[in-house]
Amino acid sequence: MTIAETAATAPATTAPPGAIDYKLEVLVIPVTDVDRAAAFYAQTLGWRVDADLRPPGGRILQVTPPGSPASVIFGTGLTPAAPGSAKFLHLVVSDIVAADAALRARGVATSGPFHDKAGGFNRFDPAARAPGPDPERRTYASYASFEDPDGNLWVLQEITSRFPGRIEGGATTYASPADLAAALRRAAAAHGEHEARTGGHDEGWPDWYAAWLAAEQSGAEKPA
């Protein structure tokens, strides 16, 4: 019996649900000029360069956006996709206005913050957009966008509180001190309302803050 026949007749094995992690590590984007793309992502955007390989006749780079667990790779011979065909690659930020301003300060041409004028979550149709962040500053509802030199399109999306199921209830992580500071400011505002309702100083505020921050990230019900 051949190896192929053995594999075909062998009983299938299935790992228990949740036993294997599938972590998104790298996105490949198609570019025309690797040196030009390297200058944009590493110098203009300031993304961290994890690898800059120079195989014979080519160049391959891996870069990582600040605070991101996943990286971006581009270079010679990596993908058959047409340069500029990567569209609506999402970068999550905690403050769309600050993130857009930071990009503009680095010389990046952006769309400016926008939201769905119908009150939904459409960021794909330019005709559906209204300028400025979502009026109620709802999570997931404010966007901005920019393109790299080839026309690959990136979308910034402001997320301050996760929909349920995105992160397990016990997990609370922040990508940077700025993200944590922004979350603490939101918690402080909510805790001020909590103390106004309960009529005084809350001695258990550390526990309340911890529960509120974890619930915001996991999408669970926040403490009142």
C-alpha positions as CSV (number, residue, x, y, z in Angstrom):
1,M,0.0,0.0,0.0
2,T,1.4,3.4,-0.9
3,I,1.7,6.3,1.4
4,A,-1.2,8.1,-0.4
5,E,-3.4,5.0,0.0
6,T,-2.5,4.6,3.6
7,A,-3.4,8.3,4.2
8,A,-6.7,7.9,2.4
9,T,-7.8,4.8,4.4
10,A,-6.5,6.0,7.8
11,P,-9.2,7.2,10.2
12,A,-9.4,11.0,10.4
13,T,-8.3,12.6,13.6
14,T,-10.0,15.7,14.9
15,A,-8.5,17.9,17.5
16,P,-10.9,19.0,20.2
17,P,-12.4,22.4,19.6
18,G,-10.1,25.1,20.8
19,A,-7.1,22.8,21.0
20,I,-5.2,24.5,18.2
21,D,-4.5,28.2,17.9
22,Y,-4.6,29.7,14.4
23,K,-2.9,33.1,14.9
24,L,-2.9,35.5,12.1
25,E,0.7,36.4,11.7
26,V,1.4,38.0,8.3
27,L,-0.5,39.7,5.6
28,V,1.1,39.9,2.1
29,I,0.5,43.0,0.1
30,P,1.4,43.5,-3.6
31,V,3.7,46.3,-4.5
32,T,5.5,47.5,-7.7
33,D,8.6,49.0,-6.3
34,V,9.9,47.4,-3.1
35,D,12.3,50.2,-2.2
36,R,9.5,52.8,-2.6
37,A,7.1,50.7,-0.4
38,A,9.9,50.2,2.2
39,A,10.3,54.0,2.4
40,F,6.6,54.5,2.9
41,Y,5.9,51.9,5.5
42,A,9.2,52.1,7.4
43,Q,10.0,55.8,7.2
44,T,6.8,57.7,6.4
45,L,4.5,55.5,8.5
46,G,7.2,54.6,11.0
47,W,6.2,50.9,11.2
48,R,8.8,48.6,12.8
49,V,11.0,46.7,10.4
50,D,11.2,43.1,11.5
51,A,13.2,41.8,8.6
52,D,14.8,43.2,5.5
53,L,16.1,40.3,3.4
54,R,18.2,40.7,0.2
55,P,18.0,37.4,-1.7
56,P,19.7,37.4,-5.1
57,G,17.8,39.7,-7.4
58,G,15.2,40.9,-4.9
59,R,14.2,42.3,-1.6
60,I,11.7,41.2,1.0
61,L,10.5,43.2,4.0
62,Q,8.3,42.4,7.0
63,V,7.0,45.4,8.9
64,T,4.6,45.7,11.9
65,P,2.2,48.6,12.7
66,P,2.6,50.0,16.3
67,G,0.8,47.8,18.8
68,S,-0.2,45.1,16.2
69,P,0.3,41.4,16.9
70,A,0.2,40.8,13.1
71,S,2.7,42.0,10.5
72,V,2.8,43.0,6.8
73,I,5.2,41.5,4.3
74,F,6.0,42.7,0.8
75,G,8.8,42.1,-1.7
76,T,10.0,40.4,-4.8
77,G,8.1,37.3,-6.0
78,L,5.8,37.0,-3.0
79,T,2.3,37.2,-4.6
80,P,0.7,37.1,-8.0
81,A,-1.8,39.7,-7.0
82,A,-1.7,43.0,-8.9
83,P,0.0,45.9,-7.0
84,G,-2.6,48.1,-5.4
85,S,-5.2,45.3,-5.3
86,A,-5.2,44.9,-1.5
87,K,-8.2,46.9,-0.3
88,F,-9.9,47.7,3.0
89,L,-7.1,46.3,5.2
90,H,-8.2,47.4,8.7
91,L,-6.1,49.0,11.4
92,V,-7.9,49.3,14.8
93,V,-7.4,52.5,16.8
94,S,-8.8,53.8,20.0
95,D,-9.1,57.4,18.9
96,I,-9.9,58.0,15.2
97,V,-9.3,61.8,15.4
98,A,-5.9,61.4,17.1
99,A,-4.8,58.6,14.7
100,D,-5.8,60.5,11.6
101,A,-3.9,63.6,12.9
102,A,-0.8,61.5,13.6
103,L,-0.8,60.2,10.1
104,R,-1.2,63.7,8.6
105,A,1.6,64.9,10.8
106,R,3.8,62.3,9.1
107,G,2.9,63.5,5.7
108,V,0.3,60.8,4.9
109,A,-2.7,61.9,2.8
110,T,-5.8,60.6,4.6
111,S,-9.5,60.7,3.9
112,G,-10.0,62.4,7.3
113,P,-12.4,60.9,9.8
114,F,-15.8,59.8,8.5
115,H,-18.9,57.8,9.4
116,D,-21.9,56.2,7.8
117,K,-24.4,59.1,7.4
118,A,-27.3,56.6,7.7
119,G,-26.1,55.6,11.1
120,G,-24.9,52.1,10.1
121,F,-21.4,50.7,9.7
122,N,-20.8,51.1,6.0
123,R,-17.2,52.3,5.3
124,F,-16.9,50.9,1.8
125,D,-19.3,53.2,-0.2
126,P,-18.0,56.8,-0.5
127,A,-21.5,57.9,-1.2
128,A,-22.7,56.7,2.2
129,R,-20.1,58.7,4.1
130,A,-20.4,61.8,6.2
131,P,-17.4,63.8,7.4
132,G,-16.2,63.5,10.9
133,P,-16.4,60.7,13.5
134,D,-19.7,59.1,14.4
135,P,-21.8,61.8,16.2
136,E,-22.4,59.5,19.2
137,R,-18.8,58.1,19.0
138,R,-20.1,54.6,19.0
139,T,-17.6,51.8,18.9
140,Y,-16.9,50.4,15.4
141,A,-18.6,53.4,13.7
142,S,-15.8,55.9,13.0
143,Y,-13.3,55.5,10.2
144,A,-10.5,57.1,8.1
145,S,-8.5,55.7,5.3
146,F,-5.2,56.1,3.4
147,E,-3.4,54.5,0.5
148,D,0.2,53.4,0.0
149,P,2.1,54.5,-3.1
150,D,0.7,51.5,-5.1
151,G,-2.9,52.2,-4.1
152,N,-3.3,49.5,-1.5
153,L,-6.1,50.8,0.7
154,W,-5.9,50.9,4.5
155,V,-8.9,51.7,6.7
156,L,-8.6,52.9,10.3
157,Q,-11.5,51.9,12.5
158,E,-12.2,53.3,16.0
159,I,-13.0,50.5,18.5
160,T,-13.3,51.4,22.1
161,S,-15.6,48.5,23.3
162,R,-15.7,45.1,21.7
163,F,-18.8,43.3,20.5
164,P,-19.4,40.2,22.6
165,G,-17.4,37.1,21.7
166,R,-14.4,38.9,20.2
167,I,-12.2,38.5,23.3
168,E,-12.7,36.0,26.2
169,G,-14.1,37.6,29.3
170,G,-10.9,37.2,31.4
171,A,-8.5,38.6,28.8
172,T,-7.6,42.3,29.1
173,T,-4.7,43.6,27.0
174,Y,-3.7,47.0,25.7
175,A,-1.3,47.5,22.7
176,S,0.3,50.6,24.2
177,P,0.3,53.0,27.2
178,A,-1.8,55.4,25.0
179,D,-4.4,52.8,24.6
180,L,-4.5,52.0,28.3
181,A,-4.6,55.7,29.2
182,A,-7.6,56.2,26.8
183,A,-9.4,53.2,28.4
184,L,-8.7,54.5,31.9
185,R,-10.2,57.9,30.9
186,R,-13.4,56.2,29.6
187,A,-13.5,54.1,32.8
188,A,-13.1,57.2,34.9
189,A,-16.0,58.9,33.2
190,A,-18.2,55.9,33.7
191,H,-17.1,55.6,37.4
192,G,-17.9,59.2,38.0
193,E,-21.5,58.4,36.8
194,H,-21.4,55.3,39.1
195,E,-20.5,57.4,42.1
196,A,-23.1,60.0,41.3
197,R,-25.8,57.2,41.3
198,T,-24.5,55.6,44.5
199,G,-24.1,58.8,46.3
200,G,-20.4,59.0,47.3
201,H,-16.9,57.8,47.1
202,D,-16.5,54.2,46.1
203,E,-13.9,52.5,48.3
204,G,-13.9,49.5,45.9
205,W,-13.0,51.5,42.9
206,P,-10.0,49.4,41.9
207,D,-12.2,46.3,41.6
208,W,-14.9,48.3,39.7
209,Y,-12.3,49.7,37.3
210,A,-10.8,46.2,36.7
211,A,-14.3,44.8,36.0
212,W,-15.2,47.7,33.7
213,L,-12.0,47.5,31.7
214,A,-12.3,43.7,31.2
215,A,-16.0,44.0,30.2
216,E,-15.2,46.8,27.7
217,Q,-12.7,44.6,25.9
218,S,-14.8,41.4,25.9
219,G,-18.1,42.9,25.1
220,A,-19.6,41.7,28.4
221,E,-22.1,43.8,30.4
222,K,-20.2,46.6,32.2
223,P,-20.7,47.2,35.9
224,A,-23.3,50.0,36.6
